[in-house]
Amino acid sequence: MADINGDGKLDLVGFDATELGTGDATFRAPVSIPNTRGICPAVADFNGDGKLDLAIPSQNGVSLLFGNGNGTFQAPATNQLGIDMSTLGSGSLLAADFNGDGNPDLFVKQTQIVGTILLNGGNGRFSYGGAASYPFPGLSDFFLGDFNADGRTDVVSVGFRGGSQFFASIALAGPHGTLPLPRAYFIRADDGLTLSLAAGDFNSDGKLDLAAVTNSVFFNTGELNVLLARRSGIFPPPLSSVTGDGGTNFVATADLNHDGKLDLVMASGGREFTSGSVNVRL
């Protein structure tokens, strides 16, 4: 969701169409956008004109649809990068500033183990020389945020790594938009799998914390792991608790009871995914 026409009302941006919001929880008729890849566009002002644009993966790179400021977009301008991004999965393209220059760059989940950063030259142009790929073992889910408050966007992923170890891996962005090897945080040493991640300031200290959910195949239980951040972007051992349901596969955060504190919502498929449940932690 984003305000693509600048009227102060949130609009919907899907993989093949946009819908302008009316402000009363309804939307106008869909307007098609030229995207056949089945991947939702990344939304940001890529050329610095104050209007939101769309970035869409293409067969040879990234196509930019520059916004006109009224909810419509110009014809696609393709950045030929020499890398095929047409087979990416859903939610695999996100915009963020990785080198601290004020221009939105792109993070691309190319495969299950590789993430690529494309640096923006400042006018919505991305070049092959501005692309660098980094290993993220088990990139099942990822989140972007400035976890050490240095003005650059960092990357956190969760997933599975050999040896039955379950972890969140965090790469703190360095100068020029580079990423060091991710630092791994072990969450479980069991038979489960870390499936989803949420980030937010859970203890109101001004730092981004992490919440990850895993589920145990053998014991049919889910587990919530909360990692409270320090200023350096380093996390102490997680705080763990059982969620109650096996098949726990999603976590999200919001202030559900409007008390100024972030709450957690976990979704579960139930035993052998024959039923479902929602677990709320205030």
Secondary structure in CASP SS format (residue, H / E / C, confidence):
PFRMAT SS
TARGET T0000
AUTHOR 0000-0000-0000
METHOD secondary structure of the structure
MODEL  1
M C 1.00
A E 1.00
D C 1.00
I C 1.00
N C 1.00
G C 1.00
D C 1.00
G C 1.00
K C 1.00
L C 1.00
D E 1.00
L E 1.00
V E 1.00
G C 1.00
F C 1.00
D C 1.00
A E 1.00
T E 1.00
E E 1.00
L C 1.00
G E 1.00
T C 1.00
G C 1.00
D C 1.00
A C 1.00
T C 1.00
F E 1.00
R C 1.00
A C 1.00
P C 1.00
V E 1.00
S E 1.00
I C 1.00
P C 1.00
N C 1.00
T C 1.00
R C 1.00
G C 1.00
I C 1.00
C C 1.00
P C 1.00
A E 1.00
V E 1.00
A E 1.00
D C 1.00
F C 1.00
N C 1.00
G C 1.00
D C 1.00
G C 1.00
K C 1.00
L C 1.00
D E 1.00
L E 1.00
A E 1.00
I E 1.00
P E 1.00
S E 1.00
Q C 1.00
N C 1.00
G E 1.00
V E 1.00
S E 1.00
L E 1.00
L E 1.00
F C 1.00
G E 1.00
N C 1.00
G C 1.00
N C 1.00
G C 1.00
T C 1.00
F E 1.00
Q C 1.00
A C 1.00
P C 1.00
A E 1.00
T E 1.00
N E 1.00
Q E 1.00
L C 1.00
G C 1.00
I C 1.00
D C 1.00
M C 1.00
S C 1.00
T C 1.00
L C 1.00
G C 1.00
S C 1.00
G C 1.00
S C 1.00
L E 1.00
L E 1.00
A E 1.00
A E 1.00
D C 1.00
F C 1.00
N C 1.00
G C 1.00
D C 1.00
G C 1.00
N C 1.00
P C 1.00
D E 1.00
L E 1.00
F E 1.00
V E 1.00
K E 1.00
Q C 1.00
T C 1.00
Q C 1.00
I C 1.00
V E 1.00
G E 1.00
T E 1.00
I E 1.00
L E 1.00
L E 1.00
N E 1.00
G C 1.00
G C 1.00
N C 1.00
G C 1.00
R C 1.00
F E 1.00
S E 1.00
Y E 1.00
G E 1.00
G E 1.00
A E 1.00
A E 1.00
S E 1.00
Y E 1.00
P E 1.00
F C 1.00
P C 1.00
G C 1.00
L C 1.00
S C 1.00
D E 1.00
F E 1.00
F E 1.00
L E 1.00
G E 1.00
D C 1.00
F C 1.00
N C 1.00
A C 1.00
D C 1.00
G C 1.00
R C 1.00
T C 1.00
D E 1.00
V E 1.00
V E 1.00
S E 1.00
V E 1.00
G E 1.00
F E 1.00
R E 1.00
G C 1.00
G C 1.00
S C 1.00
Q E 1.00
F E 1.00
F E 1.00
A E 1.00
S E 1.00
I E 1.00
A E 1.00
L C 1.00
A C 1.00
G C 1.00
P H 1.00
H H 1.00
G H 1.00
T C 1.00
L C 1.00
P C 1.00
L C 1.00
P C 1.00
R E 1.00
A E 1.00
Y E 1.00
F E 1.00
I E 1.00
R E 1.00
A C 1.00
D C 1.00
D C 1.00
G C 1.00
L E 1.00
T E 1.00
L E 1.00
S E 1.00
L E 1.00
A E 1.00
A E 1.00
G E 1.00
D C 1.00
F C 1.00
N C 1.00
S C 1.00
D C 1.00
G C 1.00
K C 1.00
L C 1.00
D E 1.00
L E 1.00
A E 1.00
A E 1.00
V E 1.00
T E 1.00
N E 1.00
S E 1.00
V C 1.00
F C 1.00
F C 1.00
N C 1.00
T E 1.00
G E 1.00
E E 1.00
L E 1.00
N E 1.00
V E 1.00
L E 1.00
L C 1.00
A C 1.00
R C 1.00
R C 1.00
S C 1.00
G C 1.00
I C 1.00
F C 1.00
P C 1.00
P C 1.00
P C 1.00
L E 1.00
S E 1.00
S E 1.00
V E 1.00
T C 1.00
G C 1.00
D C 1.00
G C 1.00
G C 1.00
T E 1.00
N E 1.00
F E 1.00
V E 1.00
A E 1.00
T E 1.00
A E 1.00
D C 1.00
L C 1.00
N C 1.00
H C 1.00
D C 1.00
G C 1.00
K C 1.00
L C 1.00
D E 1.00
L E 1.00
V E 1.00
M E 1.00
A E 1.00
S E 1.00
G C 1.00
G C 1.00
R H 1.00
E H 1.00
F H 1.00
T C 1.00
S C 1.00
G C 1.00
S E 1.00
V E 1.00
N E 1.00
V E 1.00
R E 1.00
L C 1.00
END
